[in-house]
Amino acid sequence: MKKLFALAAVALTLCGLLTACGSKTETANDVDLTGFYNALAEKYGWGDDMMDLDSGEMLEMYYPGLGDIAVKQLLAKAPVMSYAVSEYVFLQADSEQDAAQAVKILQTRIDSQADGDAFYPETIDQWKAAKVLQNGAYVAMIASGEHQTEIEDAWNAQFGA
């Protein structure tokens, strides 16, 4: 009887440990990109100055091929009119492979702007500092002349990096 009781206790302990491990991986996948962007917009006072690029022709014009990638969340924003670099894409792809494809597309955008498409020397330098960051299926393109490092740090903090 004691052996049966001991085996039952061990089985319950193992089930509890396995359940705890499973819940950790689920919470790591719950990053609210809209909430993240809204917090940035409030902090930096972007308001109505930013336009949505996350669908249709605008998405294809800025980031050719990005619309073909399967995503769970996508926000792409750029200023309506500004001389300052302030362009952001935050997405959660369906898989890490899709995220890697998004990284290539977004890096192409940075490279083309830094290679002269940004036109003005000041903005070209700001595009050269822009980055694409990937954490699993999450990807960010951060091109911010004024707040580049701060926004990168905020992005990485969501993932405990």
Sequence and secondary structure as in RCSB ss.txt:
>XXXX:A:sequence
MKKLFALAAVALTLCGLLTACGSKTETANDVDLTGFYNALAEKYGWGDDMMDLDSGEMLEMYYPGLGDIAVKQLL
AKAPVMSYAVSEYVFLQADSEQDAAQAVKILQTRIDSQADGDAFYPETIDQWKAAKVLQNGAYVAMIASGEHQTE
IEDAWNAQFGA
>XXXX:A:secstr
 HHHHHHHHHHHHHHHHHHHHHHHHHHHT   HHHHHHHHHHHHT GGGEEE SSHHHHHHHSTTGGGS EEEEE
EEEESS SS EEEEEEEESSHHHHHHHHHHHHHHHHHIIIIIT SHHHHHHHHH EEEEETTEEEEEEETTTHHH
HHHHHHHTTT 
